[in-house]
Amino acid sequence: MDYVSAIVPPLVMAIGFGFLVRAIIRSQGGAQKAKEDAAADAMAATTGRAAE
């Protein structure tokens, strides 16, 4: 039974990571994509000016 307790934590982490990747991929695009892109561009432009 030691092998079961040794494999459970990495297996749980792998499954959790898979759900995280799935959530990130599914949240891309959609109705808010243009708004999010505009906000990201504005933030990049602001930080670009601050670096100069």
C-alpha positions in Angstrom: 0.0 0.0 0.0 3.0 2.3 0.2 3.0 2.6 -3.6 -0.6 4.0 -3.5 0.3 6.7 -1.0 3.4 7.5 -3.1 1.5 7.9 -6.4 -1.6 9.8 -5.1 -0.1 13.3 -4.6 1.5 13.5 -8.0 -1.6 12.1 -9.6 -3.8 14.7 -7.9 -1.5 17.5 -8.9 -1.4 16.3 -12.6 -5.2 16.2 -12.7 -5.5 19.6 -11.1 -2.9 21.0 -13.6 -5.0 19.5 -16.4 -8.1 21.3 -15.2 -6.1 24.5 -14.8 -4.9 24.4 -18.4 -8.4 23.5 -19.6 -9.8 26.5 -17.7 -7.2 28.9 -19.2 -7.8 27.6 -22.7 -11.6 27.9 -22.4 -11.4 31.4 -21.1 -9.6 32.7 -24.2 -11.7 34.5 -26.7 -15.4 34.9 -26.4 -17.5 38.0 -26.1 -14.9 39.8 -23.9 -11.9 39.2 -26.1 -11.8 42.7 -27.7 -12.3 44.4 -24.3 -9.5 42.3 -22.7 -7.2 42.9 -25.7 -7.8 46.7 -25.5 -7.0 46.7 -21.7 -3.8 44.7 -22.3 -2.7 47.0 -25.1 -3.4 50.1 -22.9 -1.4 48.6 -20.0 1.5 47.7 -22.3 1.5 51.2 -23.8 1.5 52.7 -20.3 4.4 50.5 -19.0 6.3 51.2 -22.3 6.2 54.9 -21.6 7.2 54.5 -18.0 10.3 52.6 -19.1 11.6 55.4 -21.3 
